[in-house]
């Protein structure tokens, strides 16, 4: 004999199942959001952020040399012509580290200003440094999620305009290769 239908029990089962599905959807959305915030936690190599063509335009026909989180394109003398540094941290640490770098006064004579940029990620700035030896160095720093990227470009001729233009070109390509 069939048992009588229990509409109250069926409705509770449906409500529990719907609640579980909603909780799973919220958990999946939160997980995806957290994964997106720390989306660059691994796999980004600094030399891979700059194409050979762009490196040739700014640094000449030399290969980048990767050492850990830094890729350098050597130049005449002790200072590299081009340097790209990639630092991976948790998002809160990247935010804190980025702001500390922005506020620090680097060694050597610093240029007239530090400029805010909006083209590269969550936050970005550029500055000019005169570290000595007659070469001007343009720096562009940007943070995207949990990654901080620093581009330093010091052309051999020591002129500010090519220095800034080269750093900007490399940072633009690095940001595009880093992806979203």
N, C-alpha and C positions, 0 to 999 in steps of 0.2 A: 504494500500500500504506500502510495506516495505521501510524503509529509506535506502539510499545508505550507503554502508560501509565507515567507516572513518578510514583508516589505520593509520593515524597519532595519532588519539585519542587512538586507541587500543595499539599502541606501547608505548605511554606514560603511560597507565595503567599498562602494563606489566613491564615497567621500574620502576614505583613507587612501584609496588608489589615486584619486585626483590630487590629494595633498602630497603624496609621495612623488608624483610626477612633477608637481610644481616645485617641490624642494629640490629635486634632481635638476630641473631646469635652472633654478637660481644658483645651485652649486656649480653647474657647468659654466654659467655666465661669469660667476666670480672667478673660477679657475682660469677661464680664457682671459679675463681682464688682468689677473695677476701675471699670467704667462706673457701677455702683451707688454705689461709694464717692465718686465725683466727679459724682454724678447731678445736681447743681444748678449745673453749671459755666456755664450760660448761660440767659438768658431770664427771670430773676426780677426784676420791677420792684417797687420798694418800695411805691408807691401801690396796686399791684394786690393787695397782701397784706391790705389793710383795706377792707372793704365800705363803701359810702357810709352805710349804716345804722349800723354800728358807729362810724364816724368822727363821725357826727352825735350819737350818744349821749355820746361823750367830749369831742369838740372843738367841737361846735356845727355850724351849717349852712354851713360853709365847705368849699371844695374843697381837696384836698391839692395841694401844689406840689412837683413832682418836679425835683430837680437832681442828676443823676448817680445815685449809689447811695443818696440820701436823699430821703425824702418828708416834708414838714412841713405841718402844719395851723396856720396863724398864729393868734396870740392877741393880746390887747392888750399893747402894749409890745414890747420887743425879743425876748422869749423865746417860742418857739412853744408852743402848748398840747400838741401831739402831734408826735412825730417817730419815723419808722421808717427804720432804716438797714440795708441789705443789703450784705454784703461777700462776694464770691466769691473763693476761693483754692483751691489744691490742698489736699487733706485734711490733710497734715502741717502746712502753713502755717496753715490755719484752726485747727487744734488748738493750735498754738503761740501764735497771735495771741489766741485766746480766753482762754487761760490768762494771758497777759500783761495783758489788760484786767481780768481778775478780780483780779489781784494789785495793780494800780495804785491809787493813792490819787488820786481825781479832785479837781480844784480846788474850793474851797468847802467848807463844813462837810458832813461825811458823816454819815449817820444812824447809828443804834445798831448796825447789823449788816448783813452781806451774807449772804443766805440761799440755800442750795442748793435748786434746784428739780428735779423729775423729770418734769414734764409736757410738755416742749417738744421734746426731741430727745436727742442724744447727751450733752450736758451743758447746764446752765442755772443761772443765779443771778439774784437780784434784790438791789437795794440802794436806799436812800433817800438823796437828796442835798438839801442846802439851799443852792443856788447864790447866794442873795442875792435881794433884792427881795421877801422875804416869801413866795415860792412854793416849795413843796416839789416835788421831782421824783422820781418813782419810775422806776427803770430795770429792765428785764428783758432780759437777754442770753441767747441760746441759740445753740448750734451744732448743726447737723445736717449730717453729712458735710463737704462743702467750703464750706458757707455759714455765716456768722455773722450773726445778726440782733440788732439792738439796738432796743428800744422804750423811748422816754422820754415820760412823761406828766406834765405840770405843770398841774393844774387851777387856774383863776383863784382859787378860794377858799383855796388853800394848805393844805388839810387832808390829813393822811397817809392816812386810810382811803379816801376817794374816789380819791386819787392811785394807791394800790396797786391798788385794784379796777379802775380804768380801764386801767392798764398791763397787768394780768393779762388782762383781756378782749381787748385788742388783740393781745397776744402769743399768746393761745390761738387767735384767728382767723388770725393770720399763720402760725402753725405748721401749722394745718389746711390753709390755702391753699398752703403750700409743698409739702405732700404728702409722700408716702413715696418 
